[in-house]
Amino acid sequence: MCKNGHQYYKSSDCPTCPICEQERKPMEGFLSLIAAPARRSLERIEVKSLQELSRCTEAEIAALHGMGPNALAKLRAAMAEEGLSFKEKS
């Protein structure tokens, strides 16, 4: 049971409540396109917009927990729609 009273069963030791996580999921925007672990990783480094994401290199984002090839592809596509891309390596 989570602190909000949701009862759930998980086979892993992950303390995240899947019901709370589903309620937190954005309904629109680029964060709605990716899975919760990848979304939480971006939130942890305070990336809330595609403009902020474009200030990071793809390698920096790929190194985040939960950020797999599928999430990276969705992020690349969302940035391309806005005419943005990951920062080039310095």
Phi and psi restraints in degrees (range 20) as a CNS / XPLOR table:
assign (resid 1 and name C) (resid 2 and name N)
       (resid 2 and name CA) (resid 2 and name C) 1.0 -88.9 20.0 2
assign (resid 2 and name N) (resid 2 and name CA)
       (resid 2 and name C) (resid 3 and name N) 1.0 175.5 20.0 2
assign (resid 2 and name C) (resid 3 and name N)
       (resid 3 and name CA) (resid 3 and name C) 1.0 -65.7 20.0 2
assign (resid 3 and name N) (resid 3 and name CA)
       (resid 3 and name C) (resid 4 and name N) 1.0 -17.9 20.0 2
assign (resid 3 and name C) (resid 4 and name N)
       (resid 4 and name CA) (resid 4 and name C) 1.0 -92.9 20.0 2
assign (resid 4 and name N) (resid 4 and name CA)
       (resid 4 and name C) (resid 5 and name N) 1.0 3.3 20.0 2
assign (resid 4 and name C) (resid 5 and name N)
       (resid 5 and name CA) (resid 5 and name C) 1.0 89.4 20.0 2
assign (resid 5 and name N) (resid 5 and name CA)
       (resid 5 and name C) (resid 6 and name N) 1.0 6.7 20.0 2
assign (resid 5 and name C) (resid 6 and name N)
       (resid 6 and name CA) (resid 6 and name C) 1.0 -78.2 20.0 2
assign (resid 6 and name N) (resid 6 and name CA)
       (resid 6 and name C) (resid 7 and name N) 1.0 132.7 20.0 2
assign (resid 6 and name C) (resid 7 and name N)
       (resid 7 and name CA) (resid 7 and name C) 1.0 -97.1 20.0 2
assign (resid 7 and name N) (resid 7 and name CA)
       (resid 7 and name C) (resid 8 and name N) 1.0 133.4 20.0 2
assign (resid 7 and name C) (resid 8 and name N)
       (resid 8 and name CA) (resid 8 and name C) 1.0 -153.6 20.0 2
assign (resid 8 and name N) (resid 8 and name CA)
       (resid 8 and name C) (resid 9 and name N) 1.0 162.2 20.0 2
assign (resid 8 and name C) (resid 9 and name N)
       (resid 9 and name CA) (resid 9 and name C) 1.0 -121.9 20.0 2
assign (resid 9 and name N) (resid 9 and name CA)
       (resid 9 and name C) (resid 10 and name N) 1.0 133.2 20.0 2
assign (resid 9 and name C) (resid 10 and name N)
       (resid 10 and name CA) (resid 10 and name C) 1.0 -132.2 20.0 2
assign (resid 10 and name N) (resid 10 and name CA)
       (resid 10 and name C) (resid 11 and name N) 1.0 142.5 20.0 2
assign (resid 10 and name C) (resid 11 and name N)
       (resid 11 and name CA) (resid 11 and name C) 1.0 -87.0 20.0 2
assign (resid 11 and name N) (resid 11 and name CA)
       (resid 11 and name C) (resid 12 and name N) 1.0 -6.8 20.0 2
assign (resid 11 and name C) (resid 12 and name N)
       (resid 12 and name CA) (resid 12 and name C) 1.0 -108.0 20.0 2
assign (resid 12 and name N) (resid 12 and name CA)
       (resid 12 and name C) (resid 13 and name N) 1.0 174.9 20.0 2
assign (resid 12 and name C) (resid 13 and name N)
       (resid 13 and name CA) (resid 13 and name C) 1.0 -87.5 20.0 2
assign (resid 13 and name N) (resid 13 and name CA)
       (resid 13 and name C) (resid 14 and name N) 1.0 3.5 20.0 2
assign (resid 13 and name C) (resid 14 and name N)
       (resid 14 and name CA) (resid 14 and name C) 1.0 -61.3 20.0 2
assign (resid 14 and name N) (resid 14 and name CA)
       (resid 14 and name C) (resid 15 and name N) 1.0 125.3 20.0 2
assign (resid 14 and name C) (resid 15 and name N)
       (resid 15 and name CA) (resid 15 and name C) 1.0 -81.9 20.0 2
assign (resid 15 and name N) (resid 15 and name CA)
       (resid 15 and name C) (resid 16 and name N) 1.0 0.2 20.0 2
assign (resid 15 and name C) (resid 16 and name N)
       (resid 16 and name CA) (resid 16 and name C) 1.0 -76.2 20.0 2
assign (resid 16 and name N) (resid 16 and name CA)
       (resid 16 and name C) (resid 17 and name N) 1.0 127.6 20.0 2
assign (resid 16 and name C) (resid 17 and name N)
       (resid 17 and name CA) (resid 17 and name C) 1.0 -77.9 20.0 2
assign (resid 17 and name N) (resid 17 and name CA)
       (resid 17 and name C) (resid 18 and name N) 1.0 121.4 20.0 2
assign (resid 17 and name C) (resid 18 and name N)
       (resid 18 and name CA) (resid 18 and name C) 1.0 -65.5 20.0 2
assign (resid 18 and name N) (resid 18 and name CA)
       (resid 18 and name C) (resid 19 and name N) 1.0 -28.2 20.0 2
assign (resid 18 and name C) (resid 19 and name N)
       (resid 19 and name CA) (resid 19 and name C) 1.0 -72.1 20.0 2
assign (resid 19 and name N) (resid 19 and name CA)
       (resid 19 and name C) (resid 20 and name N) 1.0 -45.8 20.0 2
assign (resid 19 and name C) (resid 20 and name N)
       (resid 20 and name CA) (resid 20 and name C) 1.0 -62.2 20.0 2
assign (resid 20 and name N) (resid 20 and name CA)
       (resid 20 and name C) (resid 21 and name N) 1.0 -41.1 20.0 2
assign (resid 20 and name C) (resid 21 and name N)
       (resid 21 and name CA) (resid 21 and name C) 1.0 -63.6 20.0 2
assign (resid 21 and name N) (resid 21 and name CA)
       (resid 21 and name C) (resid 22 and name N) 1.0 -39.9 20.0 2
assign (resid 21 and name C) (resid 22 and name N)
       (resid 22 and name CA) (resid 22 and name C) 1.0 -65.6 20.0 2
assign (resid 22 and name N) (resid 22 and name CA)
       (resid 22 and name C) (resid 23 and name N) 1.0 -36.6 20.0 2
assign (resid 22 and name C) (resid 23 and name N)
       (resid 23 and name CA) (resid 23 and name C) 1.0 -69.0 20.0 2
assign (resid 23 and name N) (resid 23 and name CA)
       (resid 23 and name C) (resid 24 and name N) 1.0 -30.3 20.0 2
assign (resid 23 and name C) (resid 24 and name N)
       (resid 24 and name CA) (resid 24 and name C) 1.0 -79.5 20.0 2
assign (resid 24 and name N) (resid 24 and name CA)
       (resid 24 and name C) (resid 25 and name N) 1.0 -18.1 20.0 2
assign (resid 24 and name C) (resid 25 and name N)
       (resid 25 and name CA) (resid 25 and name C) 1.0 -61.2 20.0 2
assign (resid 25 and name N) (resid 25 and name CA)
       (resid 25 and name C) (resid 26 and name N) 1.0 128.3 20.0 2
assign (resid 25 and name C) (resid 26 and name N)
       (resid 26 and name CA) (resid 26 and name C) 1.0 -64.2 20.0 2
assign (resid 26 and name N) (resid 26 and name CA)
       (resid 26 and name C) (resid 27 and name N) 1.0 147.4 20.0 2
assign (resid 26 and name C) (resid 27 and name N)
       (resid 27 and name CA) (resid 27 and name C) 1.0 -86.5 20.0 2
assign (resid 27 and name N) (resid 27 and name CA)
       (resid 27 and name C) (resid 28 and name N) 1.0 -19.1 20.0 2
assign (resid 27 and name C) (resid 28 and name N)
       (resid 28 and name CA) (resid 28 and name C) 1.0 -147.7 20.0 2
assign (resid 28 and name N) (resid 28 and name CA)
       (resid 28 and name C) (resid 29 and name N) 1.0 171.8 20.0 2
assign (resid 28 and name C) (resid 29 and name N)
       (resid 29 and name CA) (resid 29 and name C) 1.0 89.1 20.0 2
assign (resid 29 and name N) (resid 29 and name CA)
       (resid 29 and name C) (resid 30 and name N) 1.0 171.9 20.0 2
assign (resid 29 and name C) (resid 30 and name N)
       (resid 30 and name CA) (resid 30 and name C) 1.0 -66.4 20.0 2
assign (resid 30 and name N) (resid 30 and name CA)
       (resid 30 and name C) (resid 31 and name N) 1.0 -27.0 20.0 2
assign (resid 30 and name C) (resid 31 and name N)
       (resid 31 and name CA) (resid 31 and name C) 1.0 -71.1 20.0 2
assign (resid 31 and name N) (resid 31 and name CA)
       (resid 31 and name C) (resid 32 and name N) 1.0 -19.8 20.0 2
assign (resid 31 and name C) (resid 32 and name N)
       (resid 32 and name CA) (resid 32 and name C) 1.0 -76.4 20.0 2
assign (resid 32 and name N) (resid 32 and name CA)
       (resid 32 and name C) (resid 33 and name N) 1.0 -13.8 20.0 2
assign (resid 32 and name C) (resid 33 and name N)
       (resid 33 and name CA) (resid 33 and name C) 1.0 -83.5 20.0 2
assign (resid 33 and name N) (resid 33 and name CA)
       (resid 33 and name C) (resid 34 and name N) 1.0 -20.3 20.0 2
assign (resid 33 and name C) (resid 34 and name N)
       (resid 34 and name CA) (resid 34 and name C) 1.0 -111.9 20.0 2
assign (resid 34 and name N) (resid 34 and name CA)
       (resid 34 and name C) (resid 35 and name N) 1.0 160.8 20.0 2
assign (resid 34 and name C) (resid 35 and name N)
       (resid 35 and name CA) (resid 35 and name C) 1.0 -68.9 20.0 2
assign (resid 35 and name N) (resid 35 and name CA)
       (resid 35 and name C) (resid 36 and name N) 1.0 160.4 20.0 2
assign (resid 35 and name C) (resid 36 and name N)
       (resid 36 and name CA) (resid 36 and name C) 1.0 -56.4 20.0 2
assign (resid 36 and name N) (resid 36 and name CA)
       (resid 36 and name C) (resid 37 and name N) 1.0 -44.9 20.0 2
assign (resid 36 and name C) (resid 37 and name N)
       (resid 37 and name CA) (resid 37 and name C) 1.0 -60.4 20.0 2
assign (resid 37 and name N) (resid 37 and name CA)
       (resid 37 and name C) (resid 38 and name N) 1.0 -40.9 20.0 2
assign (resid 37 and name C) (resid 38 and name N)
       (resid 38 and name CA) (resid 38 and name C) 1.0 -67.6 20.0 2
assign (resid 38 and name N) (resid 38 and name CA)
       (resid 38 and name C) (resid 39 and name N) 1.0 -41.4 20.0 2
assign (resid 38 and name C) (resid 39 and name N)
       (resid 39 and name CA) (resid 39 and name C) 1.0 -62.0 20.0 2
assign (resid 39 and name N) (resid 39 and name CA)
       (resid 39 and name C) (resid 40 and name N) 1.0 -44.7 20.0 2
assign (resid 39 and name C) (resid 40 and name N)
       (resid 40 and name CA) (resid 40 and name C) 1.0 -63.2 20.0 2
assign (resid 40 and name N) (resid 40 and name CA)
       (resid 40 and name C) (resid 41 and name N) 1.0 -36.4 20.0 2
assign (resid 40 and name C) (resid 41 and name N)
       (resid 41 and name CA) (resid 41 and name C) 1.0 -63.2 20.0 2
assign (resid 41 and name N) (resid 41 and name CA)
       (resid 41 and name C) (resid 42 and name N) 1.0 -42.5 20.0 2
assign (resid 41 and name C) (resid 42 and name N)
       (resid 42 and name CA) (resid 42 and name C) 1.0 -67.3 20.0 2
assign (resid 42 and name N) (resid 42 and name CA)
       (resid 42 and name C) (resid 43 and name N) 1.0 -39.9 20.0 2
assign (resid 42 and name C) (resid 43 and name N)
       (resid 43 and name CA) (resid 43 and name C) 1.0 -62.8 20.0 2
assign (resid 43 and name N) (resid 43 and name CA)
       (resid 43 and name C) (resid 44 and name N) 1.0 -37.5 20.0 2
assign (resid 43 and name C) (resid 44 and name N)
       (resid 44 and name CA) (resid 44 and name C) 1.0 -62.7 20.0 2
assign (resid 44 and name N) (resid 44 and name CA)
       (resid 44 and name C) (resid 45 and name N) 1.0 -34.2 20.0 2
assign (resid 44 and name C) (resid 45 and name N)
       (resid 45 and name CA) (resid 45 and name C) 1.0 -95.8 20.0 2
assign (resid 45 and name N) (resid 45 and name CA)
       (resid 45 and name C) (resid 46 and name N) 1.0 13.2 20.0 2
assign (resid 45 and name C) (resid 46 and name N)
       (resid 46 and name CA) (resid 46 and name C) 1.0 62.7 20.0 2
assign (resid 46 and name N) (resid 46 and name CA)
       (resid 46 and name C) (resid 47 and name N) 1.0 38.5 20.0 2
assign (resid 46 and name C) (resid 47 and name N)
       (resid 47 and name CA) (resid 47 and name C) 1.0 -94.6 20.0 2
assign (resid 47 and name N) (resid 47 and name CA)
       (resid 47 and name C) (resid 48 and name N) 1.0 110.3 20.0 2
assign (resid 47 and name C) (resid 48 and name N)
       (resid 48 and name CA) (resid 48 and name C) 1.0 -118.3 20.0 2
assign (resid 48 and name N) (resid 48 and name CA)
       (resid 48 and name C) (resid 49 and name N) 1.0 -5.0 20.0 2
assign (resid 48 and name C) (resid 49 and name N)
       (resid 49 and name CA) (resid 49 and name C) 1.0 -141.9 20.0 2
assign (resid 49 and name N) (resid 49 and name CA)
       (resid 49 and name C) (resid 50 and name N) 1.0 162.6 20.0 2
assign (resid 49 and name C) (resid 50 and name N)
       (resid 50 and name CA) (resid 50 and name C) 1.0 -66.2 20.0 2
assign (resid 50 and name N) (resid 50 and name CA)
       (resid 50 and name C) (resid 51 and name N) 1.0 -31.2 20.0 2
assign (resid 50 and name C) (resid 51 and name N)
       (resid 51 and name CA) (resid 51 and name C) 1.0 -63.9 20.0 2
assign (resid 51 and name N) (resid 51 and name CA)
       (resid 51 and name C) (resid 52 and name N) 1.0 -42.3 20.0 2
assign (resid 51 and name C) (resid 52 and name N)
       (resid 52 and name CA) (resid 52 and name C) 1.0 -66.3 20.0 2
assign (resid 52 and name N) (resid 52 and name CA)
       (resid 52 and name C) (resid 53 and name N) 1.0 -38.0 20.0 2
assign (resid 52 and name C) (resid 53 and name N)
       (resid 53 and name CA) (resid 53 and name C) 1.0 -64.0 20.0 2
assign (resid 53 and name N) (resid 53 and name CA)
       (resid 53 and name C) (resid 54 and name N) 1.0 -35.9 20.0 2
assign (resid 53 and name C) (resid 54 and name N)
       (resid 54 and name CA) (resid 54 and name C) 1.0 -68.8 20.0 2
assign (resid 54 and name N) (resid 54 and name CA)
       (resid 54 and name C) (resid 55 and name N) 1.0 -11.1 20.0 2
assign (resid 54 and name C) (resid 55 and name N)
       (resid 55 and name CA) (resid 55 and name C) 1.0 -85.7 20.0 2
assign (resid 55 and name N) (resid 55 and name CA)
       (resid 55 and name C) (resid 56 and name N) 1.0 -3.5 20.0 2
assign (resid 55 and name C) (resid 56 and name N)
       (resid 56 and name CA) (resid 56 and name C) 1.0 -106.2 20.0 2
assign (resid 56 and name N) (resid 56 and name CA)
       (resid 56 and name C) (resid 57 and name N) 1.0 151.9 20.0 2
assign (resid 56 and name C) (resid 57 and name N)
       (resid 57 and name CA) (resid 57 and name C) 1.0 -81.7 20.0 2
assign (resid 57 and name N) (resid 57 and name CA)
       (resid 57 and name C) (resid 58 and name N) 1.0 157.6 20.0 2
assign (resid 57 and name C) (resid 58 and name N)
       (resid 58 and name CA) (resid 58 and name C) 1.0 -62.4 20.0 2
assign (resid 58 and name N) (resid 58 and name CA)
       (resid 58 and name C) (resid 59 and name N) 1.0 -35.2 20.0 2
assign (resid 58 and name C) (resid 59 and name N)
       (resid 59 and name CA) (resid 59 and name C) 1.0 -64.1 20.0 2
assign (resid 59 and name N) (resid 59 and name CA)
       (resid 59 and name C) (resid 60 and name N) 1.0 -39.3 20.0 2
assign (resid 59 and name C) (resid 60 and name N)
       (resid 60 and name CA) (resid 60 and name C) 1.0 -62.5 20.0 2
assign (resid 60 and name N) (resid 60 and name CA)
       (resid 60 and name C) (resid 61 and name N) 1.0 -42.9 20.0 2
assign (resid 60 and name C) (resid 61 and name N)
       (resid 61 and name CA) (resid 61 and name C) 1.0 -71.3 20.0 2
assign (resid 61 and name N) (resid 61 and name CA)
       (resid 61 and name C) (resid 62 and name N) 1.0 -41.1 20.0 2
assign (resid 61 and name C) (resid 62 and name N)
       (resid 62 and name CA) (resid 62 and name C) 1.0 -62.2 20.0 2
assign (resid 62 and name N) (resid 62 and name CA)
       (resid 62 and name C) (resid 63 and name N) 1.0 -27.3 20.0 2
assign (resid 62 and name C) (resid 63 and name N)
       (resid 63 and name CA) (resid 63 and name C) 1.0 -77.2 20.0 2
assign (resid 63 and name N) (resid 63 and name CA)
       (resid 63 and name C) (resid 64 and name N) 1.0 -11.5 20.0 2
assign (resid 63 and name C) (resid 64 and name N)
       (resid 64 and name CA) (resid 64 and name C) 1.0 -72.1 20.0 2
assign (resid 64 and name N) (resid 64 and name CA)
       (resid 64 and name C) (resid 65 and name N) 1.0 147.9 20.0 2
assign (resid 64 and name C) (resid 65 and name N)
       (resid 65 and name CA) (resid 65 and name C) 1.0 -61.4 20.0 2
assign (resid 65 and name N) (resid 65 and name CA)
       (resid 65 and name C) (resid 66 and name N) 1.0 133.6 20.0 2
assign (resid 65 and name C) (resid 66 and name N)
       (resid 66 and name CA) (resid 66 and name C) 1.0 84.7 20.0 2
assign (resid 66 and name N) (resid 66 and name CA)
       (resid 66 and name C) (resid 67 and name N) 1.0 -1.3 20.0 2
assign (resid 66 and name C) (resid 67 and name N)
       (resid 67 and name CA) (resid 67 and name C) 1.0 -96.6 20.0 2
assign (resid 67 and name N) (resid 67 and name CA)
       (resid 67 and name C) (resid 68 and name N) 1.0 99.4 20.0 2
assign (resid 67 and name C) (resid 68 and name N)
       (resid 68 and name CA) (resid 68 and name C) 1.0 -104.5 20.0 2
assign (resid 68 and name N) (resid 68 and name CA)
       (resid 68 and name C) (resid 69 and name N) 1.0 -176.5 20.0 2
assign (resid 68 and name C) (resid 69 and name N)
       (resid 69 and name CA) (resid 69 and name C) 1.0 -59.7 20.0 2
assign (resid 69 and name N) (resid 69 and name CA)
       (resid 69 and name C) (resid 70 and name N) 1.0 -36.3 20.0 2
assign (resid 69 and name C) (resid 70 and name N)
       (resid 70 and name CA) (resid 70 and name C) 1.0 -65.1 20.0 2
assign (resid 70 and name N) (resid 70 and name CA)
       (resid 70 and name C) (resid 71 and name N) 1.0 -45.7 20.0 2
assign (resid 70 and name C) (resid 71 and name N)
       (resid 71 and name CA) (resid 71 and name C) 1.0 -64.7 20.0 2
assign (resid 71 and name N) (resid 71 and name CA)
       (resid 71 and name C) (resid 72 and name N) 1.0 -42.3 20.0 2
assign (resid 71 and name C) (resid 72 and name N)
       (resid 72 and name CA) (resid 72 and name C) 1.0 -62.4 20.0 2
assign (resid 72 and name N) (resid 72 and name CA)
       (resid 72 and name C) (resid 73 and name N) 1.0 -41.0 20.0 2
assign (resid 72 and name C) (resid 73 and name N)
       (resid 73 and name CA) (resid 73 and name C) 1.0 -62.5 20.0 2
assign (resid 73 and name N) (resid 73 and name CA)
       (resid 73 and name C) (resid 74 and name N) 1.0 -41.9 20.0 2
assign (resid 73 and name C) (resid 74 and name N)
       (resid 74 and name CA) (resid 74 and name C) 1.0 -66.0 20.0 2
assign (resid 74 and name N) (resid 74 and name CA)
       (resid 74 and name C) (resid 75 and name N) 1.0 -38.2 20.0 2
assign (resid 74 and name C) (resid 75 and name N)
       (resid 75 and name CA) (resid 75 and name C) 1.0 -67.1 20.0 2
assign (resid 75 and name N) (resid 75 and name CA)
       (resid 75 and name C) (resid 76 and name N) 1.0 -44.1 20.0 2
assign (resid 75 and name C) (resid 76 and name N)
       (resid 76 and name CA) (resid 76 and name C) 1.0 -57.8 20.0 2
assign (resid 76 and name N) (resid 76 and name CA)
       (resid 76 and name C) (resid 77 and name N) 1.0 -45.2 20.0 2
assign (resid 76 and name C) (resid 77 and name N)
       (resid 77 and name CA) (resid 77 and name C) 1.0 -63.9 20.0 2
assign (resid 77 and name N) (resid 77 and name CA)
       (resid 77 and name C) (resid 78 and name N) 1.0 -43.5 20.0 2
assign (resid 77 and name C) (resid 78 and name N)
       (resid 78 and name CA) (resid 78 and name C) 1.0 -63.4 20.0 2
assign (resid 78 and name N) (resid 78 and name CA)
       (resid 78 and name C) (resid 79 and name N) 1.0 -40.3 20.0 2
assign (resid 78 and name C) (resid 79 and name N)
       (resid 79 and name CA) (resid 79 and name C) 1.0 -68.8 20.0 2
assign (resid 79 and name N) (resid 79 and name CA)
       (resid 79 and name C) (resid 80 and name N) 1.0 -39.9 20.0 2
assign (resid 79 and name C) (resid 80 and name N)
       (resid 80 and name CA) (resid 80 and name C) 1.0 -61.6 20.0 2
assign (resid 80 and name N) (resid 80 and name CA)
       (resid 80 and name C) (resid 81 and name N) 1.0 -37.4 20.0 2
assign (resid 80 and name C) (resid 81 and name N)
       (resid 81 and name CA) (resid 81 and name C) 1.0 -60.0 20.0 2
assign (resid 81 and name N) (resid 81 and name CA)
       (resid 81 and name C) (resid 82 and name N) 1.0 -29.0 20.0 2
assign (resid 81 and name C) (resid 82 and name N)
       (resid 82 and name CA) (resid 82 and name C) 1.0 -98.3 20.0 2
assign (resid 82 and name N) (resid 82 and name CA)
       (resid 82 and name C) (resid 83 and name N) 1.0 5.6 20.0 2
assign (resid 82 and name C) (resid 83 and name N)
       (resid 83 and name CA) (resid 83 and name C) 1.0 75.8 20.0 2
assign (resid 83 and name N) (resid 83 and name CA)
       (resid 83 and name C) (resid 84 and name N) 1.0 23.0 20.0 2
assign (resid 83 and name C) (resid 84 and name N)
       (resid 84 and name CA) (resid 84 and name C) 1.0 -112.2 20.0 2
assign (resid 84 and name N) (resid 84 and name CA)
       (resid 84 and name C) (resid 85 and name N) 1.0 165.5 20.0 2
assign (resid 84 and name C) (resid 85 and name N)
       (resid 85 and name CA) (resid 85 and name C) 1.0 -153.6 20.0 2
assign (resid 85 and name N) (resid 85 and name CA)
       (resid 85 and name C) (resid 86 and name N) 1.0 168.5 20.0 2
assign (resid 85 and name C) (resid 86 and name N)
       (resid 86 and name CA) (resid 86 and name C) 1.0 -65.1 20.0 2
assign (resid 86 and name N) (resid 86 and name CA)
       (resid 86 and name C) (resid 87 and name N) 1.0 152.1 20.0 2
assign (resid 86 and name C) (resid 87 and name N)
       (resid 87 and name CA) (resid 87 and name C) 1.0 -64.8 20.0 2
assign (resid 87 and name N) (resid 87 and name CA)
       (resid 87 and name C) (resid 88 and name N) 1.0 141.8 20.0 2
assign (resid 87 and name C) (resid 88 and name N)
       (resid 88 and name CA) (resid 88 and name C) 1.0 -73.2 20.0 2
assign (resid 88 and name N) (resid 88 and name CA)
       (resid 88 and name C) (resid 89 and name N) 1.0 151.0 20.0 2
assign (resid 88 and name C) (resid 89 and name N)
       (resid 89 and name CA) (resid 89 and name C) 1.0 -60.2 20.0 2
assign (resid 89 and name N) (resid 89 and name CA)
       (resid 89 and name C) (resid 90 and name N) 1.0 141.6 20.0 2
